[in-house]
């Protein structure tokens, strides 16, 4: 099931997102969510992971079995280095990480990549999807062109 990749939110002010329907500025120029960073590395200046995050919705009685990300890099020295699913607990004071795939997604693109398999039951609480970003250079761009969930 494809979800809205344009709804990904930056986890801190060092992560910048933009959208240009005419040209993303990467590869063939196909549109997508363009991500840049004002700092290098995969840790935000305030501490914690440098991420994009969104809540996910799935049809009733479905389970999440994995994540699919379709993307392209201006230079694959900057890439996604973690795909994570976390489930908010009750009471909503913590989230349990149920997928923590730290496989570097630095393949030359455009490419679609799948996370490691998991099993997340959204009936047990809200699910958050985050993509950890690792920037080697602040001039690099990552373009997300599609984001999906493998369901059962």
ZAPALO-678511 format. One record per residue (C-alpha): residue number from 1; residue in one letter; z, x negated, y. Coordinates in nm, 2 decimals. Each point is the difference from the previous one (the first is absolute). Layout:
residues N
i:NUM, aa:A, pz:Z, px:X, py:Y
...
This chain:
residues 152
i:1, aa:X, pz:0.00, px:0.00, py:0.00
i:2, aa:X, pz:-0.10, px:-0.15, py:0.33
i:3, aa:X, pz:0.25, px:0.01, py:0.29
i:4, aa:X, pz:-0.03, px:-0.04, py:0.37
i:5, aa:X, pz:-0.02, px:-0.38, py:0.06
i:6, aa:X, pz:-0.02, px:0.06, py:0.37
i:7, aa:X, pz:0.36, px:0.13, py:-0.01
i:8, aa:X, pz:0.14, px:-0.34, py:-0.09
i:9, aa:X, pz:0.26, px:-0.10, py:0.26
i:10, aa:X, pz:0.09, px:-0.35, py:0.11
i:11, aa:X, pz:0.35, px:-0.11, py:-0.12
i:12, aa:X, pz:0.07, px:-0.20, py:0.32
i:13, aa:X, pz:-0.16, px:-0.08, py:0.34
i:14, aa:X, pz:-0.17, px:-0.32, py:-0.13
i:15, aa:X, pz:-0.23, px:0.21, py:-0.22
i:16, aa:X, pz:-0.29, px:0.16, py:0.20
i:17, aa:X, pz:-0.23, px:0.28, py:-0.13
i:18, aa:X, pz:-0.31, px:0.14, py:0.15
i:19, aa:X, pz:-0.31, px:0.20, py:-0.09
i:20, aa:X, pz:-0.36, px:-0.01, py:0.12
i:21, aa:X, pz:-0.23, px:0.26, py:-0.17
i:22, aa:X, pz:-0.31, px:-0.20, py:0.10
i:23, aa:X, pz:0.10, px:-0.35, py:-0.12
i:24, aa:X, pz:0.31, px:-0.15, py:-0.15
i:25, aa:X, pz:-0.11, px:-0.35, py:0.10
i:26, aa:X, pz:0.04, px:-0.12, py:-0.37
i:27, aa:X, pz:-0.28, px:-0.05, py:-0.25
i:28, aa:X, pz:-0.27, px:0.27, py:0.02
i:29, aa:X, pz:0.20, px:0.17, py:0.28
i:30, aa:X, pz:0.08, px:0.32, py:-0.20
i:31, aa:X, pz:0.29, px:0.18, py:0.16
i:32, aa:X, pz:0.36, px:-0.03, py:-0.12
i:33, aa:X, pz:0.35, px:-0.07, py:0.11
i:34, aa:X, pz:-0.01, px:-0.34, py:0.17
i:35, aa:X, pz:0.32, px:-0.20, py:-0.04
i:36, aa:X, pz:0.09, px:-0.31, py:0.20
i:37, aa:X, pz:0.33, px:-0.19, py:0.06
i:38, aa:X, pz:0.14, px:-0.18, py:0.30
i:39, aa:X, pz:0.19, px:-0.24, py:-0.23
i:40, aa:X, pz:-0.08, px:-0.18, py:-0.32
i:41, aa:X, pz:0.16, px:0.03, py:-0.34
i:42, aa:X, pz:0.13, px:0.31, py:-0.19
i:43, aa:X, pz:0.34, px:0.03, py:0.17
i:44, aa:X, pz:0.04, px:0.20, py:0.33
i:45, aa:X, pz:0.15, px:-0.18, py:0.30
i:46, aa:X, pz:0.30, px:0.22, py:-0.02
i:47, aa:X, pz:0.05, px:-0.07, py:-0.37
i:48, aa:X, pz:-0.12, px:0.20, py:-0.30
i:49, aa:X, pz:-0.35, px:0.04, py:-0.14
i:50, aa:X, pz:-0.31, px:0.03, py:0.22
i:51, aa:X, pz:-0.13, px:0.33, py:-0.13
i:52, aa:X, pz:-0.21, px:0.31, py:0.05
i:53, aa:X, pz:0.17, px:0.31, py:-0.14
i:54, aa:X, pz:-0.06, px:0.37, py:-0.07
i:55, aa:X, pz:0.16, px:0.29, py:-0.19
i:56, aa:X, pz:-0.21, px:0.14, py:-0.28
i:57, aa:X, pz:-0.06, px:0.35, py:-0.11
i:58, aa:X, pz:-0.12, px:0.09, py:-0.35
i:59, aa:X, pz:-0.08, px:0.33, py:-0.18
i:60, aa:X, pz:0.30, px:0.16, py:-0.17
i:61, aa:X, pz:0.09, px:-0.13, py:-0.35
i:62, aa:X, pz:-0.22, px:-0.31, py:0.05
i:63, aa:X, pz:0.14, px:-0.35, py:-0.06
i:64, aa:X, pz:-0.12, px:-0.31, py:0.19
i:65, aa:X, pz:-0.13, px:-0.26, py:-0.24
i:66, aa:X, pz:-0.13, px:-0.26, py:0.25
i:67, aa:X, pz:-0.15, px:-0.07, py:0.34
i:68, aa:X, pz:-0.36, px:-0.08, py:0.09
i:69, aa:X, pz:-0.09, px:-0.18, py:0.32
i:70, aa:X, pz:-0.36, px:-0.05, py:0.13
i:71, aa:X, pz:-0.03, px:-0.27, py:0.26
i:72, aa:X, pz:-0.18, px:-0.29, py:0.16
i:73, aa:X, pz:0.12, px:-0.31, py:0.18
i:74, aa:X, pz:-0.14, px:-0.19, py:0.29
i:75, aa:X, pz:0.14, px:-0.30, py:-0.19
i:76, aa:X, pz:0.18, px:0.02, py:-0.33
i:77, aa:X, pz:0.26, px:-0.25, py:0.11
i:78, aa:X, pz:0.17, px:0.31, py:0.14
i:79, aa:X, pz:0.06, px:0.27, py:-0.26
i:80, aa:X, pz:0.22, px:0.26, py:-0.15
i:81, aa:X, pz:0.27, px:-0.18, py:-0.21
i:82, aa:X, pz:0.20, px:0.30, py:-0.12
i:83, aa:X, pz:-0.05, px:0.37, py:-0.09
i:84, aa:X, pz:0.32, px:0.19, py:-0.02
i:85, aa:X, pz:0.11, px:0.36, py:-0.08
i:86, aa:X, pz:0.36, px:0.10, py:0.08
i:87, aa:X, pz:0.17, px:0.33, py:-0.06
i:88, aa:X, pz:0.25, px:0.13, py:0.25
i:89, aa:X, pz:0.33, px:0.09, py:-0.17
i:90, aa:X, pz:0.23, px:0.29, py:0.05
i:91, aa:X, pz:0.18, px:-0.02, py:0.24
i:92, aa:X, pz:-0.29, px:-0.17, py:0.19
i:93, aa:X, pz:0.19, px:-0.32, py:0.08
i:94, aa:X, pz:-0.20, px:-0.23, py:-0.23
i:95, aa:X, pz:-0.33, px:-0.03, py:-0.18
i:96, aa:X, pz:-0.04, px:-0.12, py:-0.36
i:97, aa:X, pz:-0.30, px:-0.24, py:-0.04
i:98, aa:X, pz:-0.21, px:0.13, py:-0.30
i:99, aa:X, pz:-0.31, px:-0.21, py:0.05
i:100, aa:X, pz:0.02, px:-0.36, py:0.13
i:101, aa:X, pz:-0.33, px:-0.16, py:-0.06
i:102, aa:X, pz:-0.01, px:-0.34, py:0.16
i:103, aa:X, pz:-0.34, px:-0.09, py:-0.12
i:104, aa:X, pz:-0.19, px:-0.17, py:0.29
i:105, aa:X, pz:-0.30, px:0.22, py:0.08
i:106, aa:X, pz:-0.21, px:-0.27, py:0.15
i:107, aa:X, pz:-0.33, px:0.06, py:-0.18
i:108, aa:X, pz:-0.32, px:-0.04, py:0.21
i:109, aa:X, pz:-0.11, px:0.35, py:0.09
i:110, aa:X, pz:-0.08, px:0.27, py:0.06
i:111, aa:X, pz:0.20, px:0.08, py:-0.30
i:112, aa:X, pz:0.23, px:0.27, py:-0.15
i:113, aa:X, pz:0.31, px:-0.12, py:-0.18
i:114, aa:X, pz:0.25, px:0.18, py:-0.22
i:115, aa:X, pz:0.37, px:-0.07, py:-0.01
i:116, aa:X, pz:0.19, px:-0.06, py:-0.32
i:117, aa:X, pz:0.08, px:0.32, py:-0.19
i:118, aa:X, pz:0.31, px:0.20, py:0.07
i:119, aa:X, pz:0.15, px:0.35, py:-0.05
i:120, aa:X, pz:0.14, px:0.18, py:0.30
i:121, aa:X, pz:0.10, px:0.36, py:-0.01
i:122, aa:X, pz:-0.02, px:0.14, py:0.36
i:123, aa:X, pz:0.22, px:0.30, py:-0.11
i:124, aa:X, pz:0.29, px:-0.25, py:0.01
i:125, aa:X, pz:-0.04, px:-0.06, py:0.38
i:126, aa:X, pz:-0.24, px:-0.11, py:0.27
i:127, aa:X, pz:-0.22, px:-0.30, py:-0.07
i:128, aa:X, pz:-0.08, px:-0.27, py:0.25
i:129, aa:X, pz:-0.30, px:-0.23, py:-0.05
i:130, aa:X, pz:0.00, px:-0.33, py:0.18
i:131, aa:X, pz:-0.25, px:-0.29, py:0.01
i:132, aa:X, pz:0.15, px:-0.34, py:0.09
i:133, aa:X, pz:-0.23, px:-0.21, py:0.21
i:134, aa:X, pz:-0.03, px:-0.38, py:0.01
i:135, aa:X, pz:-0.19, px:-0.14, py:0.30
i:136, aa:X, pz:-0.10, px:-0.37, py:0.01
i:137, aa:X, pz:-0.16, px:0.04, py:0.34
i:138, aa:X, pz:0.04, px:0.25, py:0.28
i:139, aa:X, pz:-0.37, px:0.03, py:0.05
i:140, aa:X, pz:-0.05, px:0.14, py:-0.36
i:141, aa:X, pz:-0.06, px:0.37, py:-0.07
i:142, aa:X, pz:0.07, px:0.21, py:-0.31
i:143, aa:X, pz:-0.19, px:0.33, py:-0.02
i:144, aa:X, pz:0.12, px:0.27, py:-0.23
i:145, aa:X, pz:-0.29, px:0.22, py:-0.10
i:146, aa:X, pz:0.17, px:0.22, py:-0.26
i:147, aa:X, pz:0.34, px:0.06, py:-0.15
i:148, aa:X, pz:0.07, px:0.19, py:-0.31
i:149, aa:X, pz:0.25, px:0.09, py:-0.27
i:150, aa:X, pz:-0.06, px:0.00, py:-0.37
i:151, aa:X, pz:0.16, px:0.32, py:-0.13
i:152, aa:X, pz:0.08, px:0.17, py:-0.33
